[in-house]
């Protein structure tokens, strides 16, 4: 919030005033991540204003068009520029002034920008479950491969439980790291219901629910038992406490009291000197939850381990590209594609993954949706 406030103060014209109460209440209505995104996007516009003289805020439509051209010259993608324009509109709303981003010249400028560049938005590499779901098989990295690559040690048990729960629930990474033990309600058949207290599309905190499979619950229980985690954050940081190796110090090297001389039985001195203290590594489960960055590293690290164990047929540049495409959103994309592959429609998928519209579900599953749409179902009946 401080960064955003400082940027706005820098861009405002001299003598301009802001209704502090309305401004504060507007920010309180937004999630912290949304405020941070506003600040990051506004920093891009502030950099443009530092290079282009003129009034920063409130902005005029011609200045926004010039900002569009600057973004295009710097190689930004249309989706990124659209988000920055949306943030500028939100900032003007915070200032209670009309937004220039709605002007027809700005909309025309954005359309021209999109026509001149590739408009296909890059999507996170999907982590589908594996073989056996739907008519369209999964290839490359899958959830099953990553689970197989998780070692049976403390970190491996945590990572397997995290990956399995993230796929079943279709949660965003911000929701995964906030899962508490108390959010999981086990059922008699071995499954469970996960309570999701709040999310990106649930700013009022009404909560949502997701079903967890018995396999996921077995992995969660294995992690809890090994880590001794019974309450609070479920997925926690693991600290490694290391001690250096030391050579043994002979007993005769210890200082003797004044007037005394150490008299040791034969063999004790040499025995003590011959027993060095080895280096040790002890794993300790912390009290704090994982960060989104840690989750991303877990996914990429596990994928790299799967490749070393020859669980995927990828190598060289193809392997590097596949790992680079993986992100914290990959399991959510993979679940969406598996749902399309199993014949589900966009409406139920959007509802299950807590989207406010079907457009995002269709975008995530655009490669698989044709295999399960009305035409595909009819053609399978009449043309085999």
MIDRENMI-763115 format. One record per residue (C-alpha): x, y, z. Coordinates in steps of 0.1 Angstrom, whole numbers, padded with zeros to 4 digits, always signed. Layout:
BEGIN
XYZ...
This chain:
BEGIN
+0000+0000+0000+0029+0024+0008+0045+0018-0026+0013+0025-0044+0006+0057-0024+0041+0070-0030+0038+0064-0068+0004+0082-0069+0019+0111-0050+0048+0114-0074+0025+0113-0105-0002+0137-0092-0002+0173-0105+0010+0199-0080-0017+0210-0056-0040+0181-0063-0058+0167-0033-0071+0132-0026-0100+0122-0003-0079+0102+0021-0109+0084+0037-0123+0073+0003-0088+0063-0009-0081+0042+0022-0115+0025+0021-0110+0017-0016-0077+0000-0009-0091-0019+0021-0117-0034-0003-0089-0050-0024-0068-0080-0016-0032-0073-0007-0021-0091-0038-0043-0068-0059-0029-0037-0043+0006-0050-0050-0003-0057-0086-0016-0021-0089+0017-0008-0076+0037-0029-0100+0017-0018-0130+0017+0018-0119+0055+0016-0116+0057+0008-0153+0036+0039-0161+0057+0060-0137+0089+0050-0156+0073+0062-0188+0063+0095-0172+0099+0100-0160+0110+0098-0196+0081+0117-0211+0073+0152-0197+0037+0159-0189+0010+0154-0164+0010+0118-0150-0022+0117-0130-0050+0123-0139-0039+0113-0174-0054+0124-0207-0063+0100-0235-0034+0111-0258-0009+0104-0231-0023+0069-0226-0020+0063-0263+0016+0074-0262+0021+0050-0232+0007+0022-0254+0032+0030-0282+0060+0030-0256+0049-0004-0243+0048-0018-0278+0083-0005-0286+0096-0022-0254+0082-0055-0266+0054-0060-0240+0027-0085-0248-0009-0073-0254-0021-0092-0223+0004-0074-0201-0005-0040-0215-0042-0047-0211-0036-0054-0174-0016-0022-0170-0044-0002-0186-0069-0019-0162-0046-0009-0133-0045+0027-0146-0083+0027-0147-0084+0014-0111-0060+0041-0100-0082+0068-0116-0111+0052-0097-0092+0055-0065-0087+0092-0073-0125+0095-0081-0118+0109-0116-0128+0096-0150-0105+0071-0166-0090+0079-0199-0085+0042-0207-0122+0041-0218-0117+0067-0245-0123+0055-0281-0088+0065-0292-0073+0044-0265-0094+0014-0274-0085+0018-0311-0048+0021-0301-0051-0012-0282-0068-0029-0311-0041-0018-0335-0015-0030-0311-0031-0065-0309-0033-0067-0347+0004-0060-0351+0016-0087-0327+0008-0123-0318-0022-0122-0295-0021-0158-0283-0014-0156-0245+0013-0179-0232-0002-0205-0209+0015-0224-0181+0025-0259-0191-0002-0282-0179+0004-0309-0153-0023-0334-0161-0029-0365-0141-0015-0389-0165-0026-0416-0190-0062-0429-0189-0083-0397-0187-0103-0390-0218-0096-0395-0255-0067-0371-0255-0037-0386-0238-0014-0365-0216+0023-0362-0226+0055-0350-0210+0054-0341-0173+0023-0352-0155+0012-0353-0118+0017-0391-0117+0053-0386-0129+0061-0359-0103+0046-0380-0075+0067-0409-0086+0098-0387-0084+0092-0375-0049+0116-0393-0026+0104-0410+0006+0121-0385+0029+0105-0357+0049+0107-0331+0021+0095-0357-0005+0064-0366+0016+0055-0329+0020+0060-0322-0018+0039-0353-0028+0010-0342-0004+0012-0306-0017+0012-0316-0054-0016-0341-0049-0038-0317-0030-0032-0289-0054-0044-0310-0084-0075-0324-0066-0086-0290-0054-0077-0270-0084-0065-0243-0060-0044-0213-0068-0010-0211-0051-0021-0184-0028-0048-0208-0016-0025-0238-0013+0000-0221+0010-0028-0210+0033-0043-0245+0039-0045-0253+0076-0049-0287+0091-0083-0275+0104-0095-0268+0068-0096-0306+0060-0127-0326+0070-0121-0363+0065-0149-0386+0054-0155-0423+0062-0145-0435+0027-0110-0420+0031-0117-0389+0011-0121-0354+0026-0135-0320+0020-0112-0290+0019-0125-0256+0030-0110-0227+0010-0116-0196+0032-0110-0170+0006-0097-0167-0029-0090-0142-0058-0127-0144-0068-0140-0145-0033-0130-0111-0018-0158-0112+0007-0145-0144+0022-0177-0165+0018-0155-0196+0013-0156-0225-0011-0151-0263-0009-0131-0289-0028-0131-0327-0027-0099-0345-0019-0094-0381-0031-0084-0409-0008-0050-0411-0025-0044-0375-0017-0055-0380+0019-0031-0409+0023-0003-0386+0012-0014-0358+0035-0016-0382+0065+0019-0396+0057+0033-0360+0057+0015-0351+0089+0027-0382+0107+0063-0378+0096+0064-0340+0104+0043-0341+0135+0020-0314+0121-0015-0316+0137-0027-0280+0136-0019-0247+0119-0003-0245+0085-0003-0278+0067+0026-0272+0042+0055-0258+0061+0091-0249+0054+0117-0275+0063+0150-0262+0077+0183-0280+0074+0205-0276+0105+0241-0285+0096+0272-0290+0118+0307-0291+0105+0330-0321+0109+0356-0317+0137+0387-0336+0144+0388-0351+0179+0408-0332+0205+0431-0354+0226+0422-0355+0262+0457-0344+0272+0451-0311+0253+0426-0300+0280+0442-0276+0306+0449-0292+0339+0444-0273+0372+0474-0256+0387+0498-0281+0403+0482-0311+0387+0492-0333+0358+0468-0355+0338+0476-0392+0343+0457-0413+0317+0456-0450+0313+0475-0462+0282+0456-0460+0250+0429-0435+0260+0447-0405+0244+0452-0422+0211+0416-0436+0211+0402-0401+0218+0423-0385+0190+0412-0412+0165+0375-0405+0168+0366-0373+0148+0331-0358+0151+0313-0362+0117+0293-0335+0100+0256-0338+0106+0224-0326+0088+0192-0325+0107+0158-0316+0092+0135-0295+0112+0099-0286+0103+0092-0249+0108+0061-0231+0121+0055-0210+0090+0038-0219+0058+0055-0222+0024+0057-0192+0001+0044-0192-0035+0080-0190-0047+0089-0221-0027+0060-0240-0044+0072-0230-0078+0107-0243-0069+0093-0275-0056+0075-0282-0089+0105-0274-0111+0129-0293-0088+0107-0324-0088+0104-0322-0126+0142-0321-0129+0145-0351-0106+0119-0370-0127+0140-0363-0158+0172-0376-0141+0153-0408-0131+0142-0412-0168+0105-0410-0159+0099-0388-0189+0113-0391-0224+0127-0355-0226+0162-0343-0229+0183-0312-0239+0165-0281-0251+0131-0299-0251+0135-0308-0214+0146-0272-0205+0116-0258-0223+0092-0282-0206+0105-0273-0172+0106-0236-0179+0069-0238-0189+0059-0253-0155+0046-0228-0129+0024-0228-0098-0006-0226-0122+0003-0258-0140-0017-0282-0118-0048-0260-0121-0044-0259-0159-0038-0297-0160-0070-0304-0140-0090-0281-0163-0077-0300-0194-0084-0334-0177-0120-0323-0170-0124-0313-0207-0108-0346-0218-0132-0366-0196-0162-0349-0213-0172-0322-0189-0186-0289-0202-0172-0254-0195-0200-0244-0172-0195-0271-0145-0157-0268-0149-0158-0231-0142-0180-0237-0112-0157-0265-0098-0126-0243-0102-0144-0212-0088-0142-0190-0119-0168-0163-0123-0172-0170-0160-0165-0198-0185-0141-0178-0206-0110-0187-0185-0119-0224-0185-0123-0224-0223-0090-0206-0226-0072-0232-0204-0088-0261-0223-0089-0247-0258-0068-0275-0272-0090-0302-0255-0124-0286-0257-0130-0295-0294-0126-0332-0284-0155-0330-0260-0178-0304-0275-0212-0311-0292-0197-0317-0326-0172-0342-0313-0199-0361-0293-0222-0363-0324-0194-0374-0348-0183-0401-0325-0218-0416-0326-0223-0413-0364-0188-0417-0377-0171-0439-0351
